Amino acid sequence: MGYEPACELQHRAVEARKAGAIPDVLLLCEHPHVITLGRNGRLENLKASDHVLRQKRVEFYPSDRGGDVTYHGPGQIVMYPILDLTSHRRDVRWYVDRLEETMIRATREFGIEAKRIEGLHGTWVDAPAAPEKLDAPAGPEKLAALGVHLSRWVTSHGFAYNVSTDLRYFDLIVPCGISDKRATSLEKLLGRRVDSSEAAEKLSRHFGEVFGRSMTRASRSDFEAALAKQRSGRSRLQPAGVGAL
C-alpha cells in the first residue's frame, strides 16, 4: 500500500475509534519505496536530491508522526496501531515502551536479543564485528524505527521492522537523524531468507500479549467496508479484541 493511502486509512480509522465505532485495530502493510519526515525532523537529514529520488523511484512525504526522517520499502513490515489509550493507560512513554517490547519479544523468537538504547527510540541489536575488525566491539544497529502520533489519546503511525529490507536505501538519509548508527535487518542478522509473513505473525501475536488484546484477522476490504458503513451510522465492528489487517 502506498504511504499516502495508508495515512488516509489511518485517519479514517482514528475517527472511527474516537467515535467508539470500532475496537482497537492493528494495521499491517508494506510500502513501496518512500522516505518520510516526522513533524520535528530536519530536512538536512535527507541526503538525496530530488533528482536522485526520482531516479530511484523513491517518494517523499512529510508526516505528522514523531521522530525524524526514515525510509519505508519492500521487505519491511510497517505496523500502525489505532488504539484508544483511555482503555489502556494514558501515558505516551508507557505506550512507546510497549511497542518496543512487542518488537523485542518477536525478535527473540528468531534467536536474536534485541534491546532498547537510553535516549533513542526503536529496537536495536548488537551487530557482529566485521571479520577484518575482530578486536573491535560490536556496535548497535537499528532493526526497527518508531514514530507515533496521538489525538485525544487515540494512536496512529507506529513502527517499521526490517525483515528483508534493501538496506542500501538507508544511505539516502541520516536514519532518524542519528549519523553514527546504521540500520540492519533480520535477514542480514540471520544470514538466511526470512518470510515477511512469519515476522508479521510473531509481531502481531506479541502485540496482543503486550496490550492484553485477543487478535482477530480482518481483510483490508472488509475493514474498509466496515469504515464506510460506520460513516453512515449503520455498523459497528466487534466491541472487544483487536483486529489485525
VEXLUMBA-753423 format. One record per residue (C-alpha): residue number from 1; x negated, y negated, z negated. Coordinates in steps of 0.25 Angstrom, whole numbers, plus 5000, padded with zeros to 4 digits. Layout:
<recs>
<rec seq="NUM" c1="X" c2="Y" c3="Z"/>
...
</recs>
This chain:
<recs>
<rec seq="1" c1="5000" c2="5000" c3="5000"/>
<rec seq="2" c1="4995" c2="4986" c3="5003"/>
<rec seq="3" c1="4991" c2="4977" c3="4992"/>
<rec seq="4" c1="5002" c2="4966" c3="4995"/>
<rec seq="5" c1="5014" c2="4976" c3="4996"/>
<rec seq="6" c1="5009" c2="4983" c3="4983"/>
<rec seq="7" c1="5009" c2="4969" c3="4976"/>
<rec seq="8" c1="5023" c2="4967" c3="4981"/>
<rec seq="9" c1="5028" c2="4981" c3="4976"/>
<rec seq="10" c1="5021" c2="4978" c3="4962"/>
<rec seq="11" c1="5029" c2="4964" c3="4962"/>
<rec seq="12" c1="5042" c2="4971" c3="4964"/>
<rec seq="13" c1="5039" c2="4982" c3="4954"/>
<rec seq="14" c1="5035" c2="4972" c3="4944"/>
<rec seq="15" c1="5048" c2="4964" c3="4945"/>
<rec seq="16" c1="5056" c2="4977" c3="4944"/>
<rec seq="17" c1="5048" c2="4981" c3="4932"/>
<rec seq="18" c1="5051" c2="4967" c3="4925"/>
<rec seq="19" c1="5066" c2="4970" c3="4928"/>
<rec seq="20" c1="5065" c2="4983" c3="4922"/>
<rec seq="21" c1="5070" c2="4990" c3="4935"/>
<rec seq="22" c1="5058" c2="4999" c3="4936"/>
<rec seq="23" c1="5049" c2="5006" c3="4926"/>
<rec seq="24" c1="5034" c2="5005" c3="4925"/>
<rec seq="25" c1="5028" c2="5008" c3="4939"/>
<rec seq="26" c1="5014" c2="5012" c3="4943"/>
<rec seq="27" c1="5012" c2="5009" c3="4958"/>
<rec seq="28" c1="5000" c2="5017" c3="4964"/>
<rec seq="29" c1="4995" c2="5013" c3="4978"/>
<rec seq="30" c1="4982" c2="5011" c3="4987"/>
<rec seq="31" c1="4980" c2="4999" c3="4994"/>
<rec seq="32" c1="4973" c2="4996" c3="5008"/>
<rec seq="33" c1="4960" c2="4988" c3="5006"/>
<rec seq="34" c1="4963" c2="4976" c3="4999"/>
<rec seq="35" c1="4956" c2="4966" c3="4989"/>
<rec seq="36" c1="4964" c2="4959" c3="4979"/>
<rec seq="37" c1="4960" c2="4947" c3="4970"/>
<rec seq="38" c1="4966" c2="4946" c3="4956"/>
<rec seq="39" c1="4972" c2="4933" c3="4950"/>
<rec seq="40" c1="4960" c2="4930" c3="4942"/>
<rec seq="41" c1="4950" c2="4935" c3="4953"/>
<rec seq="42" c1="4939" c2="4927" c3="4960"/>
<rec seq="43" c1="4939" c2="4927" c3="4975"/>
<rec seq="44" c1="4924" c2="4927" c3="4976"/>
<rec seq="45" c1="4925" c2="4942" c3="4971"/>
<rec seq="46" c1="4930" c2="4945" c3="4985"/>
<rec seq="47" c1="4917" c2="4947" c3="4993"/>
<rec seq="48" c1="4922" c2="4950" c3="5007"/>
<rec seq="49" c1="4926" c2="4939" c3="5016"/>
<rec seq="50" c1="4940" c2="4939" c3="5023"/>
<rec seq="51" c1="4933" c2="4944" c3="5036"/>
<rec seq="52" c1="4927" c2="4956" c3="5029"/>
<rec seq="53" c1="4940" c2="4959" c3="5022"/>
<rec seq="54" c1="4947" c2="4959" c3="5036"/>
<rec seq="55" c1="4937" c2="4968" c3="5042"/>
<rec seq="56" c1="4938" c2="4978" c3="5031"/>
<rec seq="57" c1="4954" c2="4976" c3="5031"/>
<rec seq="58" c1="4954" c2="4972" c3="5016"/>
<rec seq="59" c1="4965" c2="4963" c3="5012"/>
<rec seq="60" c1="4964" c2="4953" c3="5001"/>
<rec seq="61" c1="4975" c2="4949" c3="4991"/>
<rec seq="62" c1="4975" c2="4940" c3="4979"/>
<rec seq="63" c1="4983" c2="4947" c3="4967"/>
<rec seq="64" c1="4990" c2="4943" c3="4954"/>
<rec seq="65" c1="4983" c2="4954" c3="4946"/>
<rec seq="66" c1="4972" c2="4952" c3="4936"/>
<rec seq="67" c1="4957" c2="4955" c3="4940"/>
<rec seq="68" c1="4948" c2="4950" c3="4951"/>
<rec seq="69" c1="4946" c2="4956" c3="4965"/>
<rec seq="70" c1="4948" c2="4971" c3="4968"/>
<rec seq="71" c1="4949" c2="4980" c3="4980"/>
<rec seq="72" c1="4960" c2="4990" c3="4983"/>
<rec seq="73" c1="4960" c2="5000" c3="4994"/>
<rec seq="74" c1="4962" c2="5015" c3="4999"/>
<rec seq="75" c1="4958" c2="5025" c3="4988"/>
<rec seq="76" c1="4961" c2="5016" c3="4977"/>
<rec seq="77" c1="4973" c2="5019" c3="4968"/>
<rec seq="78" c1="4980" c2="5006" c3="4964"/>
<rec seq="79" c1="4990" c2="5007" c3="4953"/>
<rec seq="80" c1="5000" c2="4996" c3="4950"/>
<rec seq="81" c1="5007" c2="4998" c3="4936"/>
<rec seq="82" c1="5020" c2="4990" c3="4935"/>
<rec seq="83" c1="5022" c2="4991" c3="4920"/>
<rec seq="84" c1="5031" c2="4983" c3="4910"/>
<rec seq="85" c1="5021" c2="4981" c3="4899"/>
<rec seq="86" c1="5032" c2="4978" c3="4889"/>
<rec seq="87" c1="5035" c2="4992" c3="4889"/>
<rec seq="88" c1="5020" c2="4996" c3="4887"/>
<rec seq="89" c1="5012" c2="4985" c3="4880"/>
<rec seq="90" c1="5011" c2="4970" c3="4883"/>
<rec seq="91" c1="4996" c2="4970" c3="4883"/>
<rec seq="92" c1="4988" c2="4967" c3="4896"/>
<rec seq="93" c1="4975" c2="4973" c3="4890"/>
<rec seq="94" c1="4982" c2="4985" c3="4886"/>
<rec seq="95" c1="4988" c2="4987" c3="4900"/>
<rec seq="96" c1="4975" c2="4985" c3="4907"/>
<rec seq="97" c1="4969" c2="4995" c3="4897"/>
<rec seq="98" c1="4980" c2="5005" c3="4900"/>
<rec seq="99" c1="4977" c2="5004" c3="4915"/>
<rec seq="100" c1="4962" c2="5007" c3="4913"/>
<rec seq="101" c1="4965" c2="5018" c3="4904"/>
<rec seq="102" c1="4974" c2="5024" c3="4915"/>
<rec seq="103" c1="4962" c2="5024" c3="4925"/>
<rec seq="104" c1="4952" c2="5029" c3="4915"/>
<rec seq="105" c1="4961" c2="5041" c3="4912"/>
<rec seq="106" c1="4963" c2="5044" c3="4926"/>
<rec seq="107" c1="4948" c2="5043" c3="4930"/>
<rec seq="108" c1="4945" c2="5052" c3="4918"/>
<rec seq="109" c1="4953" c2="5063" c3="4925"/>
<rec seq="110" c1="4943" c2="5062" c3="4937"/>
<rec seq="111" c1="4931" c2="5065" c3="4927"/>
<rec seq="112" c1="4927" c2="5050" c3="4927"/>
<rec seq="113" c1="4926" c2="5042" c3="4914"/>
<rec seq="114" c1="4931" c2="5028" c3="4917"/>
<rec seq="115" c1="4931" c2="5016" c3="4907"/>
<rec seq="116" c1="4934" c2="5002" c3="4904"/>
<rec seq="117" c1="4924" c2="4991" c3="4904"/>
<rec seq="118" c1="4925" c2="4980" c3="4894"/>
<rec seq="119" c1="4930" c2="4967" c3="4901"/>
<rec seq="120" c1="4932" c2="4974" c3="4914"/>
<rec seq="121" c1="4945" c2="4980" c3="4919"/>
<rec seq="122" c1="4947" c2="4992" c3="4927"/>
<rec seq="123" c1="4941" c2="5006" c3="4926"/>
<rec seq="124" c1="4926" c2="5009" c3="4926"/>
<rec seq="125" c1="4917" c2="5021" c3="4927"/>
<rec seq="126" c1="4902" c2="5022" c3="4925"/>
<rec seq="127" c1="4897" c2="5025" c3="4939"/>
<rec seq="128" c1="4885" c2="5035" c3="4940"/>
<rec seq="129" c1="4871" c2="5029" c3="4943"/>
<rec seq="130" c1="4866" c2="5029" c3="4957"/>
<rec seq="131" c1="4856" c2="5040" c3="4960"/>
<rec seq="132" c1="4845" c2="5030" c3="4962"/>
<rec seq="133" c1="4848" c2="5024" c3="4948"/>
<rec seq="134" c1="4850" c2="5036" c3="4939"/>
<rec seq="135" c1="4844" c2="5028" c3="4928"/>
<rec seq="136" c1="4854" c2="5016" c3="4929"/>
<rec seq="137" c1="4866" c2="5016" c3="4921"/>
<rec seq="138" c1="4879" c2="5019" c3="4927"/>
<rec seq="139" c1="4887" c2="5007" c3="4929"/>
<rec seq="140" c1="4902" c2="5005" c3="4928"/>
<rec seq="141" c1="4910" c2="5005" c3="4941"/>
<rec seq="142" c1="4925" c2="5001" c3="4943"/>
<rec seq="143" c1="4934" c2="5013" c3="4946"/>
<rec seq="144" c1="4947" c2="5005" c3="4945"/>
<rec seq="145" c1="4951" c2="4990" c3="4945"/>
<rec seq="146" c1="4962" c2="4984" c3="4937"/>
<rec seq="147" c1="4971" c2="4971" c3="4938"/>
<rec seq="148" c1="4985" c2="4969" c3="4933"/>
<rec seq="149" c1="4996" c2="4959" c3="4933"/>
<rec seq="150" c1="5007" c2="4957" c3="4923"/>
<rec seq="151" c1="5020" c2="4949" c3="4924"/>
<rec seq="152" c1="5029" c2="4949" c3="4912"/>
<rec seq="153" c1="5022" c2="4962" c3="4907"/>
<rec seq="154" c1="5024" c2="4969" c3="4920"/>
<rec seq="155" c1="5011" c2="4974" c3="4926"/>
<rec seq="156" c1="5007" c2="4975" c3="4941"/>
<rec seq="157" c1="4994" c2="4977" c3="4948"/>
<rec seq="158" c1="4985" c2="4987" c3="4941"/>
<rec seq="159" c1="4973" c2="4995" c3="4945"/>
<rec seq="160" c1="4965" c2="5001" c3="4957"/>
<rec seq="161" c1="4958" c2="5014" c3="4955"/>
<rec seq="162" c1="4947" c2="5018" c3="4965"/>
<rec seq="163" c1="4949" c2="5033" c3="4969"/>
<rec seq="164" c1="4943" c2="5033" c3="4983"/>
<rec seq="165" c1="4941" c2="5019" c3="4986"/>
<rec seq="166" c1="4931" c2="5014" c3="4996"/>
<rec seq="167" c1="4922" c2="5006" c3="4986"/>
<rec seq="168" c1="4915" c2="4998" c3="4997"/>
<rec seq="169" c1="4927" c2="4989" c3="4998"/>
<rec seq="170" c1="4924" c2="4984" c3="4983"/>
<rec seq="171" c1="4912" c2="4978" c3="4990"/>
<rec seq="172" c1="4921" c2="4967" c3="4995"/>
<rec seq="173" c1="4924" c2="4962" c3="4981"/>
<rec seq="174" c1="4918" c2="4960" c3="4968"/>
<rec seq="175" c1="4927" c2="4970" c3="4961"/>
<rec seq="176" c1="4935" c2="4964" c3="4950"/>
<rec seq="177" c1="4925" c2="4953" c3="4950"/>
<rec seq="178" c1="4915" c2="4962" c3="4944"/>
<rec seq="179" c1="4902" c2="4961" c3="4952"/>
<rec seq="180" c1="4893" c2="4971" c3="4945"/>
<rec seq="181" c1="4903" c2="4983" c3="4945"/>
<rec seq="182" c1="4907" c2="4992" c3="4957"/>
<rec seq="183" c1="4919" c2="5000" c3="4960"/>
<rec seq="184" c1="4920" c2="5015" c3="4961"/>
<rec seq="185" c1="4930" c2="5026" c3="4964"/>
<rec seq="186" c1="4934" c2="5040" c3="4959"/>
<rec seq="187" c1="4928" c2="5046" c3="4972"/>
<rec seq="188" c1="4915" c2="5039" c3="4970"/>
<rec seq="189" c1="4914" c2="5043" c3="4955"/>
<rec seq="190" c1="4918" c2="5058" c3="4958"/>
<rec seq="191" c1="4911" c2="5060" c3="4971"/>
<rec seq="192" c1="4923" c2="5066" c3="4977"/>
<rec seq="193" c1="4936" c2="5063" c3="4984"/>
<rec seq="194" c1="4948" c2="5059" c3="4975"/>
<rec seq="195" c1="4962" c2="5058" c3="4980"/>
<rec seq="196" c1="4969" c2="5045" c3="4976"/>
<rec seq="197" c1="4982" c2="5053" c3="4972"/>
<rec seq="198" c1="4974" c2="5061" c3="4962"/>
<rec seq="199" c1="4969" c2="5048" c3="4955"/>
<rec seq="200" c1="4983" c2="5042" c3="4956"/>
<rec seq="201" c1="4989" c2="5053" c3="4949"/>
<rec seq="202" c1="4979" c2="5052" c3="4938"/>
<rec seq="203" c1="4981" c2="5037" c3="4937"/>
<rec seq="204" c1="4996" c2="5038" c3="4937"/>
<rec seq="205" c1="4997" c2="5049" c3="4926"/>
<rec seq="206" c1="4987" c2="5042" c3="4917"/>
<rec seq="207" c1="4994" c2="5029" c3="4919"/>
<rec seq="208" c1="5007" c2="5035" c3="4914"/>
<rec seq="209" c1="5000" c2="5041" c3="4902"/>
<rec seq="210" c1="4993" c2="5028" c3="4898"/>
<rec seq="211" c1="5006" c2="5020" c3="4899"/>
<rec seq="212" c1="5015" c2="5030" c3="4894"/>
<rec seq="213" c1="5024" c2="5032" c3="4906"/>
<rec seq="214" c1="5028" c2="5044" c3="4914"/>
<rec seq="215" c1="5025" c2="5043" c3="4929"/>
<rec seq="216" c1="5035" c2="5045" c3="4940"/>
<rec seq="217" c1="5031" c2="5045" c3="4954"/>
<rec seq="218" c1="5038" c2="5036" c3="4964"/>
<rec seq="219" c1="5036" c2="5033" c3="4979"/>
<rec seq="220" c1="5034" c2="5019" c3="4984"/>
<rec seq="221" c1="5046" c2="5020" c3="4992"/>
<rec seq="222" c1="5055" c2="5024" c3="4980"/>
<rec seq="223" c1="5049" c2="5013" c3="4971"/>
<rec seq="224" c1="5051" c2="5002" c3="4981"/>
<rec seq="225" c1="5065" c2="5007" c3="4984"/>
<rec seq="226" c1="5068" c2="5006" c3="4968"/>
<rec seq="227" c1="5062" c2="4992" c3="4968"/>
<rec seq="228" c1="5071" c2="4988" c3="4980"/>
<rec seq="229" c1="5083" c2="4993" c3="4972"/>
<rec seq="230" c1="5079" c2="4987" c3="4959"/>
<rec seq="231" c1="5078" c2="4973" c3="4966"/>
<rec seq="232" c1="5093" c2="4975" c3="4970"/>
<rec seq="233" c1="5096" c2="4979" c3="4956"/>
<rec seq="234" c1="5101" c2="4993" c3="4960"/>
<rec seq="235" c1="5090" c2="5002" c3="4954"/>
<rec seq="236" c1="5080" c2="5004" c3="4942"/>
<rec seq="237" c1="5069" c2="5014" c3="4942"/>
<rec seq="238" c1="5067" c2="5025" c3="4931"/>
<rec seq="239" c1="5066" c2="5018" c3="4918"/>
<rec seq="240" c1="5055" c2="5026" c3="4912"/>
<rec seq="241" c1="5041" c2="5030" c3="4916"/>
<rec seq="242" c1="5033" c2="5024" c3="4927"/>
<rec seq="243" c1="5033" c2="5026" c3="4942"/>
<rec seq="244" c1="5020" c2="5029" c3="4950"/>
<rec seq="245" c1="5021" c2="5024" c3="4964"/>
</recs>
